[in-house]
Amino acid sequence: MKFLTSEKLVICGAAGMIGSNMLQTAMMLRLTPNIVLYDPYIKGLEGTYEEMLHCGFDGFNLQYTDDISVAFRDADYIVSSGGAARKAGMTREDLLKGNAEIAAKLGRDIRNYAPDVKHVVVVFNPADITGLVTLLYSGLQPHQVSTLAALDSTRLRSELAKYFKLPLDKVKNTNTYGGHGEQMAVFSSSTTIDNLPLNKIIGTDVFPEEDWHALQQRVIQGGKNIIELRGRSSFQSPAYLSIKMMEAIMGGEAFPWPVGAYSNILGYQNIMMAMDTQLSKEGVKVHLPKGISNELEVLKRSYKHLCSLRDEVINMGIIPPINQWSELNPHIL
């Protein structure tokens, strides 16, 4: 069986649940035979490595190391879930300081050991901020760094499919934008339900307005619900979606969902957030989402919330003030 590419993929945080599931997904999709696993927890890392060997996959040059300089040497692609996990009672924002510091180290390590990497996908929360911090310290160009945001859009599709008792493929073009957190913007204007525009259904007997608002809240609280049901944060869905992002970046199947990307669009500047995006070998392209006026108002509020988190990280001294960003990364204008 062929591989999509032979280029080197590094999975950071591979001893954890997301990281180990990312590895299995990458191997099942046969993205590349050359995969390196990195995690400072060497015992767990070896366990991931051993278990993947037990799966019986053919043709892989699988390696593992707790030495970041070895892992990143000659890396073409890096995906990182290497932050602290969200626990019961926590919001994504509660992880801010510790995971922002981890992101700063990730960025420095990329700059030092993998300056020629083609693309980096950041998964750990709050992903909009950790992605931004990684971008700044890595010295990479904005189109070379993206973050997982699609999970909110897939949760929207899931909730709508359950509500209307339809197969998932009858619900199309579900999109959430802005922050991957409690302030996300859940859009309806692009969505169809069994070929009917969702906006023509909302406010009718088929889908009362209050039911739509309740469903939006279930989407926003989707991660919290998984923690309550399983006793731990999501790991299978972020692992799968982040590797599907990487597949598109490697030149494979197109990724249909919004991702987090650096925006310098007027009105949405100096931030990493979920926008209307395209992923390809050329990296991530960013466009302003299309929506009706109330959706764009929610998007603006989400942007302002992200800016407040960004400014907290600046005040913590983890990243410099915006007017000094270009000194840290000359690709950030």
C-alpha positions in Angstrom: 0.0 0.0 0.0 1.2 3.5 -0.9 1.9 6.4 1.4 0.7 10.0 0.7 4.3 11.2 1.2 7.6 10.0 2.6 8.3 13.3 4.5 8.9 13.3 8.2 6.0 13.8 10.6 6.7 14.5 14.3 3.9 14.0 16.8 4.5 15.8 20.1 2.8 14.6 23.2 2.7 11.1 21.8 2.6 9.5 25.3 -0.8 11.0 25.9 -4.3 10.0 24.8 -4.6 12.6 22.0 -1.0 12.0 20.8 -1.3 8.3 20.7 -4.6 8.5 18.9 -3.1 10.9 16.4 -0.3 8.4 15.7 -2.8 5.6 15.1 -4.9 7.8 12.8 -1.8 8.9 10.8 -0.8 5.2 10.4 -4.3 4.1 9.4 -4.4 6.9 6.8 -0.9 6.0 5.7 0.2 9.6 5.5 3.9 8.8 5.7 6.1 5.9 6.8 8.5 8.3 8.6 6.9 9.2 11.9 8.8 10.3 15.0 7.1 10.3 18.4 8.2 12.9 21.0 7.2 13.2 24.7 9.3 14.0 27.8 7.5 11.1 29.5 9.7 8.3 28.1 8.0 5.4 29.7 4.6 6.3 28.4 6.2 7.1 25.0 7.7 3.7 24.8 4.3 2.3 25.6 2.7 4.1 22.7 5.5 2.9 20.4 5.2 -0.7 21.5 1.4 -0.8 21.2 1.6 0.6 17.6 4.0 -2.2 16.7 1.4 -4.6 18.1 -1.2 -3.3 15.7 0.8 -5.0 12.9 1.0 -2.0 10.5 3.4 -2.7 7.6 6.0 -0.4 6.1 6.6 2.1 8.8 9.9 3.6 10.0 8.5 4.5 13.5 10.8 6.1 16.0 10.5 7.6 19.5 12.6 9.9 21.6 12.4 12.2 24.6 15.1 14.5 23.0 13.4 17.4 21.3 16.5 18.2 19.2 16.5 14.6 17.8 12.7 14.6 17.2 12.7 17.9 15.3 15.8 17.4 13.2 14.8 17.6 9.5 11.1 17.6 10.4 8.7 18.4 7.6 5.5 18.5 9.6 4.8 18.8 13.4 1.6 18.3 15.2 1.5 19.0 19.0 -1.0 18.0 21.6 1.7 18.5 24.3 -0.1 20.7 26.7 -2.0 20.0 30.0 -5.4 18.5 29.5 -8.7 20.1 30.6 -10.2 18.6 33.7 -13.7 18.6 35.2 -14.8 22.1 36.2 -12.2 23.8 34.1 -12.7 26.0 31.0 -10.2 26.1 28.2 -9.2 29.5 29.4 -8.2 28.1 32.8 -5.3 26.4 31.0 -4.0 29.8 29.8 -0.7 30.4 31.6 0.7 26.9 31.8 -0.1 26.0 28.3 1.0 29.4 26.9 4.4 28.8 28.5 4.5 25.3 26.9 3.6 26.9 23.5 6.5 29.4 23.9 8.9 26.5 24.4 7.4 24.7 21.4 8.0 27.8 19.3 11.6 28.2 20.5 12.3 24.5 19.8 10.9 24.8 16.3 13.1 27.9 15.7 16.2 26.1 17.0 15.8 22.6 15.7 13.2 22.7 12.8 13.5 26.1 11.1 12.7 24.5 7.7 9.5 22.8 8.9 6.7 23.2 6.4 3.7 23.3 8.7 2.8 23.0 12.4 -0.6 22.1 13.8 -1.2 23.1 17.4 -3.9 21.2 19.3 -3.6 22.0 23.0 -5.9 24.5 24.6 -6.7 27.4 24.6 -5.6 26.6 21.0 -6.1 30.1 19.6 -3.6 31.5 22.1 -1.2 28.6 22.2 -1.1 28.7 18.4 -0.4 32.4 18.4 2.4 32.0 20.9 3.9 29.1 19.0 3.8 31.2 15.8 5.5 34.2 17.4 8.4 32.2 18.9 8.9 29.8 16.0 9.8 32.5 13.5 7.5 30.8 10.9 5.3 32.5 8.4 1.6 32.8 9.4 0.4 30.4 6.7 2.7 27.7 8.3 0.9 27.4 11.6 -2.8 26.4 12.2 -4.8 25.2 15.1 -7.6 22.7 15.7 -11.0 24.5 15.7 -13.0 22.1 13.6 -14.2 20.2 16.6 -16.9 22.9 17.3 -18.2 22.6 13.7 -18.4 18.8 13.9 -20.2 19.1 17.2 -22.7 21.5 15.6 -23.4 19.0 12.8 -23.8 16.2 15.4 -26.3 18.2 17.5 -28.4 19.1 14.4 -28.4 15.5 13.2 -29.5 14.2 16.5 -32.2 16.9 16.8 -33.7 16.2 13.4 -33.1 12.4 13.6 -31.0 12.4 10.4 -27.8 10.8 9.3 -24.8 13.1 9.6 -24.4 13.4 5.9 -27.8 15.0 5.6 -26.5 18.0 7.6 -24.1 20.1 5.6 -21.9 23.2 5.9 -22.0 23.5 9.7 -19.5 26.2 10.7 -18.4 27.8 14.0 -15.9 30.7 14.0 -13.9 32.9 16.3 -12.5 31.3 19.5 -12.4 27.6 20.3 -14.0 28.2 23.7 -17.1 29.5 25.5 -17.2 32.6 23.3 -17.3 30.8 19.9 -19.6 32.1 17.2 -22.0 29.4 16.1 -23.3 30.2 12.6 -26.5 29.0 10.9 -26.6 30.8 7.6 -24.4 28.4 5.7 -26.1 25.2 7.0 -28.6 23.0 5.2 -30.7 20.3 6.8 -31.7 17.6 4.2 -31.1 20.3 1.5 -33.2 22.9 3.3 -31.5 26.1 4.5 -31.3 26.0 8.3 -32.3 29.7 8.6 -35.6 29.0 6.9 -36.4 26.4 9.6 -35.3 28.3 12.7 -38.3 30.0 14.3 -40.8 27.6 12.8 -42.8 24.7 14.4 -40.2 22.4 13.0 -37.3 24.2 14.9 -38.5 26.8 17.5 -36.1 29.6 18.2 -35.6 28.5 21.8 -34.6 25.0 20.6 -31.9 26.6 18.3 -30.5 28.7 21.2 -30.4 25.6 23.4 -28.7 23.6 20.7 -26.1 26.4 20.3 -25.3 26.1 24.0 -24.9 22.3 23.7 -22.3 22.9 21.0 -20.5 25.5 23.1 -20.5 23.1 26.1 -19.7 20.0 24.0 -16.2 19.6 25.5 -17.6 19.9 29.0 -20.2 17.3 28.2 -17.6 14.8 27.2 -15.7 15.4 30.4 -18.9 14.7 32.4 -19.7 11.6 30.4 -16.2 10.0 30.2 -14.4 11.5 33.1 -11.7 13.1 30.9 -11.5 15.6 28.0 -12.0 14.6 24.4 -9.2 12.7 22.8 -10.4 10.7 19.8 -12.2 13.5 18.0 -9.3 16.1 18.3 -6.8 13.4 17.3 -8.7 12.4 14.2 -9.5 16.0 13.1 -5.9 17.2 13.6 -4.5 14.4 11.5 -7.1 15.0 8.8 -5.8 18.6 8.8 -2.3 17.3 8.3 -3.5 15.1 5.5 -4.8 18.1 3.6 -1.5 20.0 4.3 0.5 17.0 2.9 -1.5 17.3 -0.3 -4.3 14.8 0.4 -8.0 15.0 0.8 -9.4 18.5 1.3 -10.2 19.5 4.9 -13.9 20.7 5.0 -14.0 22.5 8.3 -12.7 25.9 9.6 -9.3 25.9 11.3 -7.6 28.4 13.6 -5.2 30.7 11.7 -3.4 34.0 12.1 -5.6 36.8 11.0 -4.6 40.3 9.9 -7.9 41.0 8.3 -9.2 44.5 9.0 -11.3 44.3 12.2 -9.8 40.9 13.1 -6.1 41.6 13.5 -3.2 40.3 15.5 -4.9 37.1 16.7 -5.2 33.4 15.9 -8.9 32.4 15.5 -11.2 30.1 13.5 -12.0 31.8 10.1 -13.1 30.7 6.7 -10.0 28.7 5.8 -8.4 26.5 3.2 -5.6 24.0 3.9 -3.2 22.8 1.3 0.5 22.2 0.6 0.7 26.0 0.4 -0.4 26.2 4.0 -3.5 27.9 5.4 -5.4 30.7 3.6 -7.6 32.9 5.6 -10.8 34.7 4.6 -13.5 36.6 6.5 -16.5 34.3 7.2 -19.7 35.2 5.4 -22.7 35.5 7.6 -25.8 37.5 8.5 -25.5 40.6 10.7 -26.2 39.0 14.1 -23.7 36.2 13.4 -21.0 38.7 12.6 -21.8 40.6 15.8 -21.2 37.4 17.8 -18.0 36.8 15.8 -16.8 40.3 16.8 -17.5 39.6 20.4 -15.6 36.3 20.1 -12.6 38.2 18.6 -12.7 40.7 21.5 -12.7 37.9 24.0 -9.6 36.4 22.3 -7.9 39.7 22.3 -8.5 39.9 26.1 -6.8 36.5 26.5 -4.0 37.6 24.3 -3.5 40.7 26.3 -3.4 38.6 29.5 -0.6 36.6 28.0 1.2 39.8 27.2 0.7 41.1 30.7 2.2 37.8 32.0 5.3 38.5 30.1 5.0 35.3 28.0 4.8 37.3 24.7 5.9 40.9 24.1 3.5 43.8 23.3 2.0 43.7 19.7 4.2 46.5 18.5 7.3 44.4 19.3 6.1 41.2 17.6 8.0 41.8 14.4 11.2 41.9 16.4 10.4 38.4 17.6 9.1 37.1 14.3 9.9 39.3 11.2 7.1 37.6 9.3 4.5 39.2 11.6 4.0 42.7 10.2 
